Amino acid sequence: MTRPTFSDFKKKALKNPEVRAEYEELELAYELRKQLIALRKEAGLTQEELAEILHTQKSNISRLENVNSKTSPKLSTIEDYAKAIGYKVKISFVPQAAT
């Protein structure tokens, strides 16, 4: 018997409407944090170096990038982070998919 993959588990779990709703609620914040980390690394910066540029503590950068964080960063914080790594923030809206 083969062990189920994470993908299999995810597909099965998302069939549950409550799980799907929670997943969709957290998905945007998770993707944002993953992108912040990837862009910081692409810029060749550690959390410590970025904290120094932003005149803050490494723990603040760590908390901002933590995918398990329950707090939402302010838009101005994300803009400052982006500027420090050579980016600017662009927000776009897309229609919700019919459920």
Secondary structure, DSSP 8 states (H G I E B T S, - for coil): -----HHHHHHHHTTSHHHHHHHHHHHHHHHHHHHHHHHHHHTT--HHHHHHHTTS-HHHHHHHH-TT--S---HHHHHHHHHHTT-------------
